[in-house]
Amino acid sequence: MLKKILLATAAAALLLAIGLRLSPVVAQDGPLRIVIEDGVIEPVPIAVAPFIAETGGAGQVAADITRVIAANMVGTGLFREIPPEAYISPVTSFDAPVAYADWKAINAQALITGSVAETGDGGIVVKFRLFDIFAGQPLGDGLQFKGGAGDWRRIAHKVSDQIYSRITGEGGYFDSQVVLVSESGPKDARRKALAIMDQDGANFRYLTDDSTIVLAPRFSPGGNQVLYTSFETGFPQIKLLDLRTGAAQPLANLDQGTMTFAPRFSPDGSTVVFSLEQAGNTDLYAMALGSGQMVRLTDAPSIETAPSFSPDGSRIVFESDRSGTQQLYIMPAGGGEPTRISFGEGRYGTPVWSPRGDLIAFTKQNAGRFHIGVMRTDGSEERLLTASFLDEGPTWAPNGRVIMFTRETAGAGGAAQAYSVDISGRNLRRVPTEGAASDPSWGPLRP
């Protein structure tokens, strides 16, 4: 269990016994603000002062937390870390006043300070503050987190989320997980297993073995279930995995030979929308998880697949070849006449609605290249963020401002890897995984 403390001053603290759950923190308005949509060309220089070990055994944890926070900030592409050896006045105490002039002299625009102390029950207490150097004031109140010694990495991510939110005005995404397909073996005989990890690649662990092909895992809105497609029966079949128990079961008991795939949860987690192929025809269906009742959403001779709900649950975007080529369409969540939204050159697929509701991410194939792109929900303002031999399958960070996807290299030795890019098209970077990986699905912020 983690606890959060709002620090009004260094001496006075108000304990909020709310477990791991964070309530919103109101940051002060100041001149330091990054707008992600603009695309930052020159990262903002920040100083992440080594966290102070307030008790004898906390030194290593303090160093580890400092490094994770710095890596998170730099990994966004929005920030550049000023190395500690450049500091004029190193931070030696969490309660010490900030010498703004010394930090301004080395061009630090923001300063992060913190401390770590051990508790009598084997836990740790982590404090942090964020300072706007050029404004000469704190940027929001200090915070304190309390948790078990093994929670240090999650605490570092939660600190990072708070820093990111205060500077950008956007929600954080560091304390989240990704479920994906871990791949091994030669390219023409890939073995695949489901795995889960922190968004930065840490704490990697397997959810299934590689005895059967698995594809397209999808997190539930609550983060405690995963939908995926399994070929255990010889046909694609959607299964529902409970992350708390590890138990998996078929989504529906259908006739032998009926193929189900491309599942996606509704925003409230009560419904699953998916593709069902029967007698050579593929349409979209919705199933209520509570009752198992299925509703057919499309009825056309074309292939309808890759559905994704809008954040309010009222609409579904999907891909279809009903126009003769693979394009994107939007329809009411209960079915009805769809509206085409993609009209550029090439083929469009795997649409995913942003958690903010403002954009739809997609895969585009055109002129022998694959791209990850975004467009407005009416199809306007299309922007391609990537280009390569094979980029596909976008998934949104919880804040709707970063996209993760699969990139595969060409040739017999080519392999799939997870990559991320922000919505400005900058900061393309590989996400560390254990071996080859594909089909990432970004989960919600953890409570």
ZIJO-V424902 format. One record per backbone hydrogen bond with DSSP energy under -1.0 kcal/mol. CO is the residue of the C=O (numbers start at 1). NH is the residue of the N-H. E is the energy in kcal/mol with one decimal. If there is no record, write none. Layout:
CO:NH:E
CO:NH:E
//
This chain:
3:146:-2.9
4:16:-2.1
5:144:-2.4
6:14:-1.8
7:142:-1.2
12:9:-1.2
14:6:-1.6
16:4:-1.2
16:18:-2.2
18:21:-1.6
35:38:-1.1
36:39:-1.5
44:80:-2.7
45:109:-2.8
46:82:-2.9
47:112:-2.8
52:116:-3.0
55:58:-1.7
58:62:-2.5
59:63:-2.1
60:64:-2.6
61:65:-2.8
62:66:-2.1
63:67:-2.0
64:68:-2.1
65:69:-2.4
66:70:-2.3
67:71:-2.6
68:72:-2.5
69:73:-2.4
70:74:-2.7
71:75:-2.4
74:77:-1.7
78:44:-3.0
80:46:-2.8
83:86:-2.2
84:87:-1.8
98:100:-1.5
99:103:-1.5
100:104:-2.6
101:105:-1.8
103:108:-2.3
104:107:-1.7
109:133:-1.3
110:47:-2.5
111:131:-2.7
112:49:-1.9
113:129:-2.3
114:52:-2.6
115:127:-2.2
116:54:-3.1
117:125:-2.8
119:122:-1.6
123:119:-2.2
124:147:-2.2
125:117:-2.3
126:145:-3.1
127:115:-1.7
128:143:-1.9
129:113:-2.1
130:139:-3.2
131:111:-2.0
132:136:-1.2
132:137:-1.7
137:132:-2.8
142:7:-2.3
143:128:-2.1
144:5:-3.7
145:126:-3.2
146:3:-2.4
147:124:-3.1
148:151:-2.1
149:152:-1.0
151:155:-2.5
152:156:-2.2
153:157:-2.1
154:158:-2.4
155:159:-2.6
156:160:-2.2
157:161:-2.4
158:162:-1.9
159:163:-2.2
160:164:-2.8
161:165:-2.3
162:166:-2.1
163:167:-1.9
164:168:-2.5
165:169:-2.3
167:34:-1.9
174:176:-2.0
175:446:-2.8
176:199:-2.0
177:443:-3.1
178:197:-2.0
179:441:-2.3
180:195:-2.5
181:438:-2.3
182:193:-1.9
184:191:-3.1
186:189:-1.7
191:184:-2.0
193:182:-3.3
194:207:-3.0
194:208:-1.4
195:180:-2.5
196:205:-2.3
197:178:-3.0
198:201:-2.5
202:198:-3.2
205:196:-2.8
213:231:-2.1
215:229:-2.7
218:227:-2.7
220:223:-1.4
224:243:-2.1
225:220:-2.1
226:241:-3.2
227:218:-2.7
228:239:-3.1
229:215:-2.5
230:237:-2.1
231:234:-1.4
236:260:-2.1
237:230:-3.0
238:251:-2.7
239:228:-1.9
240:249:-1.7
241:226:-2.3
242:246:-3.0
247:242:-2.8
249:240:-3.1
252:254:-1.0
255:258:-2.2
259:277:-3.1
261:275:-2.8
264:273:-2.7
266:269:-1.8
270:289:-2.7
271:266:-2.4
272:287:-2.8
273:264:-1.6
274:285:-2.7
275:261:-2.1
276:283:-2.0
277:259:-2.1
278:281:-1.6
281:278:-2.5
282:304:-1.2
283:276:-2.6
284:297:-3.0
284:298:-1.3
285:274:-2.5
286:295:-2.8
287:272:-2.4
288:292:-3.0
293:288:-2.2
295:286:-2.5
303:321:-1.0
305:319:-2.6
308:317:-2.8
310:313:-2.2
314:333:-2.6
315:310:-2.4
316:331:-2.3
317:308:-1.9
318:329:-2.7
319:305:-2.3
320:327:-2.7
321:324:-2.1
326:348:-2.6
327:320:-2.3
328:341:-2.4
328:342:-1.0
329:318:-2.4
330:339:-3.0
331:316:-2.7
332:335:-2.2
339:330:-2.3
347:365:-2.6
349:363:-2.8
352:361:-2.7
354:357:-1.4
359:354:-2.9
360:375:-1.6
361:352:-2.4
362:373:-2.3
363:349:-2.4
364:371:-2.5
365:347:-2.7
366:369:-1.7
369:366:-2.5
370:388:-1.9
371:364:-2.5
372:385:-3.1
372:386:-1.3
373:362:-2.1
374:383:-2.9
375:360:-2.5
376:379:-2.4
380:376:-3.1
383:374:-2.5
388:370:-2.5
390:408:-2.6
392:406:-2.8
395:404:-2.8
397:400:-2.1
401:423:-1.5
402:397:-2.8
403:421:-2.3
404:395:-2.2
405:419:-2.6
406:392:-2.3
407:417:-2.2
411:414:-1.7
415:409:-1.5
416:437:-2.0
417:407:-2.9
418:431:-2.9
419:405:-2.5
420:429:-2.3
421:403:-3.0
422:425:-2.3
426:422:-2.1
429:420:-2.6
433:435:-1.3
436:183:-2.4
438:181:-3.1
441:179:-2.3
//
